[in-house]
Amino acid sequence: MRTFLGKLAIVALTLLGALLLLTMLATDGKPLVERSEAISPNTVAQAKRLLAANDPRQQQRGEVRTVVVPASLIDEGVNYLAGRYLRGRGALRLQEDGAGIALSVALPVRRFLNLRAVVAPAEGMPRIASAHLGSLPVPAALVELAVAHAITVYGFEKEWELAGQALRKLSFDAARGTASLTYAWEPGILDRARAAAQSEADIKRLRESQLSLAALLAHRAPGTRISLAEVLGATIPMSEDASLRGRATLLVLASHLAGKDLAAVVPAARNWPRVRWVNITLAGRHDLAQHFVISAALAAWAGEPVADAIGLYKELEDARHGSGFSFIDLAADRAGTRFGEILIRNPEQLMAAMNNAFRDEQLLPAVSDLPEYLSQPEFKRRFENPESPQFKAMAAEIERRLDTLPLYR
């Protein structure tokens, strides 16, 4: 009996040792990818130009096109998806044999799961040529199986199937830093993208939010001023599903403040009651209410990095062609982004703040002394670019002021 127990102990210790060794080989003490989750304004500009040149609404079924995509745009897209769905970081770098993708996810034991994979050029859907988990080689078929499983888990299998039917060729040009996708357009992809963006439950909540906003403003004279805090306090419901209903309210309100028809995103909204136009303001300014709500909606639906990138991109564009760069607008963008993030991640904190007399001062600190109306030459003279110490100091000051508000602590 003792001999048997001794052998059993040896087997158990051997298996435990093998498991520990495998864990050490499959994980690392440092992340393979170290970067922020921020999306650069240049990426927003690239995406905007790409969509303008390849507007799917202008394409015919079966039309074959080749789109040349900057690798930097895909790189930031990979990092965004890694942050949003894996709470990690990602990167893409072109190389001679294809595109190298790296992912890093922090583990609770102060170790990192680092995945390296090479996507090879292909006719049709991309294929994994090789992969490593830590220092361990992983069969490419196993990685592709994991990707397929993840697509199913997140409910994108129909979209993936349509993409497979549309994609004809994928190639990479490391010298130019681009990827080329040749595809035959299938309108069903756009329909599925809209369906994926809003479920039936989302559409129901959006309709309820539209009805609530329409009812709130129905008896006010056109052009009447109303504070954003009052609107949010009356239309964001205090309920168990506050985050889901709240983000529906933000999308409806953002569409209204931007002067866009919600039906462009939700076709069913064509038959919903219209919202009376009144002057919704934040700190007495209509434009700040627009900045705040649009950024909040973007953060609640797409995530904080997207909201921040679009806000900064717009201000840089305004410096070139519009009313000028405004740190006041940027502060309203950041406040809205924080509001949207809190709504999704910590709705109880938001509900507690809104239970009391809700005021604009709880949404945005004093910012009237910040520089605004800066032309491009003036912006470059004083702040150079968004990476300069001067710009970062001003951005840090905005964050410091936001931190003084209980809602954003």
C-alpha positions, 0 to 999 in steps of 0.5 A, spaced: 500 500 500 505 504 501 509 503 495 502 504 491 501 511 495 508 513 493 508 511 486 501 515 486 505 521 489 511 521 484 506 521 479 502 527 482 508 531 483 510 529 476 504 532 473 504 538 477 511 539 475 509 539 468 503 543 469 508 549 472 513 548 467 508 548 461 505 555 465 512 558 465 513 556 458 506 559 455 506 565 460 511 571 460 514 576 466 513 582 461 508 583 456 509 583 449 505 589 447 506 595 451 502 601 449 496 606 451 489 604 449 489 611 446 487 612 438 490 617 435 487 623 431 490 621 425 487 614 425 480 617 425 482 622 419 485 615 415 478 612 417 474 617 415 478 618 408 477 610 407 470 610 408 469 616 404 472 613 398 469 607 399 462 608 401 458 602 401 451 605 400 454 607 393 456 600 391 452 595 387 451 588 389 457 584 386 461 590 385 469 588 386 473 593 389 480 593 392 481 597 398 488 599 400 489 600 408 494 603 412 497 598 416 497 603 422 490 604 421 489 596 422 494 596 428 490 601 432 484 597 430 487 591 433 489 594 439 482 597 440 479 590 439 484 587 444 482 592 449 475 592 448 474 585 448 480 582 452 482 587 457 489 587 453 493 590 448 495 588 441 499 590 435 500 589 428 507 589 424 508 588 417 513 583 415 516 579 409 512 573 410 505 577 412 502 581 418 505 579 425 500 580 430 501 580 437 497 580 443 498 581 451 493 580 456 495 580 464 494 574 468 492 575 476 499 572 478 503 577 475 504 573 469 502 575 462 499 571 456 503 573 450 500 571 443 504 572 437 501 570 430 503 571 423 497 572 418 499 570 411 497 573 404 491 569 401 486 568 396 479 569 400 479 569 408 486 570 412 490 564 414 494 563 420 501 561 418 504 560 425 503 562 432 507 562 439 504 562 446 509 565 450 515 561 448 511 555 446 509 554 438 502 553 437 498 549 431 496 554 427 489 550 426 488 551 434 489 558 433 484 559 428 479 554 432 480 559 438 478 565 433 472 562 430 470 560 437 471 567 440 467 570 434 461 565 436 461 567 443 461 574 441 455 573 436 459 575 430 458 568 426 453 571 421 458 577 419 464 573 419 460 568 414 458 574 410 465 577 410 468 570 408 463 570 402 465 577 400 473 577 401 477 575 394 484 576 396 488 579 402 495 581 401 501 586 404 506 591 402 511 591 408 515 597 404 509 601 403 506 599 410 499 597 407 494 592 406 490 590 400 483 587 400 479 585 394 472 584 395 465 583 392 460 587 395 455 584 399 449 589 401 448 584 407 454 586 410 451 593 412 445 590 414 448 585 419 452 590 421 446 595 423 443 589 426 449 587 430 449 594 433 442 594 435 439 588 438 431 588 438 432 590 446 436 596 444 431 598 439 426 598 444 430 602 449 432 607 444 424 608 442 423 609 449 428 614 450 425 617 444 418 618 447 421 620 453 425 626 450 419 628 446 415 628 452 419 632 456 420 637 450 413 637 447 410 643 451 416 648 451 416 653 446 421 652 440 428 655 442 427 655 449 433 654 453 434 648 458 440 645 461 443 639 459 443 636 467 435 637 467 434 633 460 439 628 463 436 627 470 429 627 467 431 622 461 436 617 464 432 612 468 433 610 475 433 602 474 436 596 474 438 596 467 440 604 468 447 603 463 443 600 458 437 604 458 442 610 459 446 609 453 440 609 449 438 615 452 445 618 450 444 616 443 437 619 442 440 625 445 446 625 441 443 624 434 438 630 436 443 635 438 447 633 432 441 635 427 442 627 425 436 623 423 436 617 428 433 613 422 439 613 419 442 608 424 435 605 426 431 605 420 425 603 425 425 610 428 422 613 421 415 612 425 417 614 432 415 621 434 419 627 433 423 631 438 421 638 438 427 643 437 429 647 444 436 650 446 439 645 450 445 648 454 451 646 458 454 651 462 450 656 458 453 654 451 449 649 446 456 647 443 458 644 450 452 640 450 453 637 443 460 636 445 459 633 452 453 628 449 456 626 443 462 624 446 458 620 452 454 616 447 461 614 443 464 612 450 458 608 452 457 605 445 464 604 442 469 605 448 473 611 451 479 611 446 474 612 440 470 618 443 477 621 445 480 620 438 474 623 435 473 629 440 481 631 439 480 630 431 474 635 431 478 640 434 484 639 430 480 640 424 476 646 427 483 649 427 484 648 420 478 650 417 473 651 422 472 656 428 479 654 431 482 649 436 478 650 443 480 647 450 474 648 452 470 644 447 476 638 449 474 639 456 467 638 454 469 632 450 473 629 456 467 630 461 462 627 456 467 621 455 468 620 463 460 620 463 459 615 458 464 610 461 461 611 468 454 610 466 457 603 463 462 601 468 459 604 475 452 606 474 450 606 481 455 612 482 452 616 477 445 614 479 447 616 486 449 623 483 443 624 479 438 622 485 440 629 488 438 636 485 442 635 478 446 641 476 451 643 470 456 644 475 456 637 477 457 635 469 463 640 467 468 644 472 469 651 470 473 652 464 471 658 461 479 661 462 481 655 457 484 657 451 479 657 445 478 659 438 486 658 436 487 658 429 492 653 426 498 657 426 496 660 433 495 653 435 502 650 432 505 657 435 503 655 442 502 648 443 505 645 437 502 638 436 498 633 441 504 630 443 508 636 445 509 638 453 505 644 452 499 640 450 500 635 455 500 640 460 493 643 458 490 636 457 493 634 464 490 641 467 483 639 464 483 632 467 485 635 474 479 639 474 475 634 472 477 630 478 475 635 482 468 633 481 465 627 485 462 624 479 468 623 476 473 621 482 
